[in-house]
């Protein structure tokens, strides 16, 4: 038992050391300008308990950048279809990013978090509101002084309110995970 506690404490200490080293690395901003506009189409998969539903969507966000960090405020929309149902998710989100300095000017990796307020509409039930929390990562590739290609992926946990099915009874939508892959353009504003 004591050996397990020592191993657990060693893992915690090693993790804290790695995090400290990562955070102490000099960082850079994702865009050369303080303000930028980012638009991204995306492919998504919603993982429900009984099925996996694919969908497509897009997002538009305004980003504020400082050296090493940026913060985006945006809107998102996606449409998901299965054999028997269709669902749309829309919402507003806040997306902080951290970009470590890897020594290059053309390619900048980043890690991101996402906090979103969502609204669900479907052809099988009433609408409901909820939220999403997620983590992601990606790279920005510099195309020109003001334009970047943004490639990213994320895992998002989504929770929506209770619904009334079109057949009559109320139902609870259990929390589910969504997986997103996106490619977009970031335009620096003057």
C-alpha positions as CSV (number, residue, x, y, z in Angstrom):
1,X,0.0,0.0,0.0
2,X,2.8,2.4,0.9
3,X,4.5,1.7,-2.4
4,X,1.3,2.7,-4.3
5,X,1.1,6.0,-2.3
6,X,4.8,6.8,-3.1
7,X,4.2,6.0,-6.8
8,X,1.1,8.2,-6.8
9,X,2.9,11.1,-5.2
10,X,5.8,10.7,-7.6
11,X,3.4,10.9,-10.6
12,X,1.8,14.0,-9.2
13,X,5.3,15.6,-8.6
14,X,6.4,14.6,-12.1
15,X,3.2,16.0,-13.6
16,X,3.6,19.3,-11.7
17,X,7.2,19.6,-12.9
18,X,6.3,19.0,-16.5
19,X,3.5,21.6,-16.3
20,X,5.8,24.1,-14.7
21,X,8.4,23.5,-17.5
22,X,5.7,24.0,-20.1
23,X,4.4,27.2,-18.6
24,X,7.8,28.7,-18.2
25,X,8.6,28.3,-21.9
26,X,8.5,31.7,-23.6
27,X,5.3,32.0,-25.5
28,X,4.1,33.9,-28.6
29,X,0.8,35.1,-29.9
30,X,-1.2,33.3,-32.6
31,X,-1.7,36.4,-34.7
32,X,0.6,39.4,-35.4
33,X,-2.3,41.8,-34.8
34,X,-4.1,42.3,-31.5
35,X,-7.5,41.7,-33.1
36,X,-8.4,39.0,-35.6
37,X,-11.5,37.4,-37.2
38,X,-11.5,33.6,-37.5
39,X,-14.0,31.6,-39.5
40,X,-13.9,27.8,-39.6
41,X,-16.1,25.1,-41.2
42,X,-15.9,21.8,-39.2
43,X,-16.8,18.1,-39.2
44,X,-18.2,16.7,-36.0
45,X,-19.3,13.4,-34.5
46,X,-21.7,13.4,-31.5
47,X,-21.3,10.2,-29.4
48,X,-24.7,9.3,-27.8
49,X,-25.0,6.2,-25.6
50,X,-26.7,4.2,-28.4
51,X,-25.3,5.8,-31.6
52,X,-22.8,8.0,-33.2
53,X,-24.2,10.9,-35.3
54,X,-22.0,12.8,-37.8
55,X,-22.5,16.4,-38.7
56,X,-21.1,19.5,-40.3
57,X,-21.1,23.1,-39.1
58,X,-19.2,26.3,-38.8
59,X,-18.0,28.9,-36.3
60,X,-17.1,32.6,-36.5
61,X,-15.1,34.3,-33.7
62,X,-13.4,37.5,-32.9
63,X,-10.0,37.0,-31.2
64,X,-7.9,39.2,-29.0
65,X,-4.2,38.2,-28.9
66,X,-1.3,39.0,-26.5
67,X,2.1,37.3,-26.5
68,X,1.5,33.6,-25.8
69,X,-2.3,33.8,-25.3
70,X,-5.4,34.8,-27.0
71,X,-9.1,34.8,-26.2
72,X,-12.0,34.3,-28.7
73,X,-15.6,35.1,-28.4
74,X,-17.8,33.5,-31.1
75,X,-20.9,31.8,-32.4
76,X,-21.2,28.2,-33.7
77,X,-23.8,26.1,-35.6
78,X,-23.9,22.5,-36.5
79,X,-26.4,20.1,-38.2
80,X,-26.5,16.4,-37.3
81,X,-28.4,13.7,-39.2
82,X,-29.1,10.0,-38.5
83,X,-31.4,7.6,-40.4
84,X,-34.5,8.8,-38.4
85,X,-33.7,12.1,-36.9
86,X,-32.1,15.5,-37.4
87,X,-30.7,17.8,-34.7
88,X,-29.1,21.3,-34.8
89,X,-26.8,22.8,-32.2
90,X,-26.2,26.5,-32.0
91,X,-24.5,28.7,-29.4
92,X,-22.1,31.3,-28.2
93,X,-18.7,30.4,-26.8
94,X,-15.5,31.7,-25.1
95,X,-12.2,30.1,-26.3
96,X,-8.9,30.8,-24.5
97,X,-5.7,29.6,-26.2
98,X,-2.1,29.2,-25.1
99,X,0.7,29.0,-27.7
100,X,4.2,28.0,-26.6
101,X,7.1,29.5,-28.5
102,X,8.6,26.6,-30.5
103,X,11.1,28.8,-32.2
104,X,9.3,29.2,-35.6
105,X,7.4,32.1,-37.1
106,X,5.5,30.1,-39.8
107,X,3.9,27.3,-37.7
108,X,2.5,27.9,-34.2
109,X,1.0,25.1,-32.1
110,X,-1.7,25.9,-29.5
111,X,-3.8,24.3,-26.9
112,X,-7.4,25.6,-26.3
113,X,-10.4,25.3,-24.0
114,X,-14.0,26.0,-24.9
115,X,-16.9,27.1,-22.8
116,X,-20.2,27.3,-24.6
117,X,-23.9,28.0,-24.1
118,X,-25.9,25.8,-26.4
119,X,-29.4,25.5,-27.9
120,X,-30.7,22.3,-29.4
121,X,-33.4,22.0,-32.0
122,X,-34.6,18.8,-33.5
123,X,-37.3,17.1,-35.6
124,X,-38.1,14.6,-32.9
125,X,-38.5,16.7,-29.7
126,X,-38.8,20.2,-28.1
127,X,-35.9,22.6,-28.0
128,X,-33.6,22.6,-25.0
129,X,-30.7,24.7,-23.7
130,X,-27.4,23.6,-22.2
131,X,-23.7,24.0,-22.1
132,X,-20.5,22.5,-23.4
133,X,-16.9,22.4,-22.0
134,X,-14.0,21.1,-24.1
135,X,-10.3,20.9,-24.7
136,X,-8.5,21.1,-28.1
137,X,-5.3,21.7,-29.9
138,X,-4.2,22.8,-33.2
139,X,-1.7,24.7,-35.4
140,X,-1.7,28.1,-37.0
141,X,0.2,28.3,-40.3
142,X,1.2,31.8,-41.5
143,X,0.0,32.4,-45.0
144,X,0.7,36.2,-45.1
145,X,1.4,39.0,-42.7
146,X,-2.4,39.2,-41.8
147,X,-3.7,35.7,-42.8
148,X,-3.3,32.4,-41.0
149,X,-4.6,28.9,-41.7
150,X,-6.0,27.4,-38.5
151,X,-6.2,23.6,-38.2
152,X,-7.5,22.1,-35.0
153,X,-9.4,19.3,-33.2
154,X,-11.3,19.2,-30.0
155,X,-13.2,17.0,-27.6
156,X,-16.3,18.6,-26.0
157,X,-18.6,17.4,-23.3
158,X,-22.2,18.6,-23.9
159,X,-25.1,18.7,-21.5
160,X,-28.6,19.7,-22.7
161,X,-31.9,20.2,-20.8
162,X,-34.8,17.8,-20.7
163,X,-37.0,17.6,-23.8
164,X,-40.5,16.5,-24.6
165,X,-40.6,14.0,-27.4
166,X,-43.0,14.5,-30.3
167,X,-44.6,11.2,-29.3
168,X,-45.6,12.8,-26.0
169,X,-43.4,11.7,-23.0
170,X,-40.6,13.8,-21.5
171,X,-37.1,12.6,-21.8
172,X,-33.7,13.4,-20.4
173,X,-30.8,13.9,-22.8
174,X,-27.8,12.4,-21.0
175,X,-24.5,14.3,-21.3
176,X,-22.6,13.3,-24.4
177,X,-19.2,13.9,-26.0
178,X,-18.6,15.6,-29.4
179,X,-15.5,15.3,-31.5
180,X,-14.6,18.2,-33.8
181,X,-12.0,18.6,-36.6
182,X,-11.8,22.1,-38.2
183,X,-9.9,24.1,-40.8
184,X,-10.3,27.9,-41.0
185,X,-8.8,31.2,-41.9
186,X,-7.8,33.9,-39.4
187,X,-7.6,37.5,-40.8
188,X,-5.7,40.1,-38.7
189,X,-7.6,43.4,-38.4
190,X,-5.7,46.7,-38.8
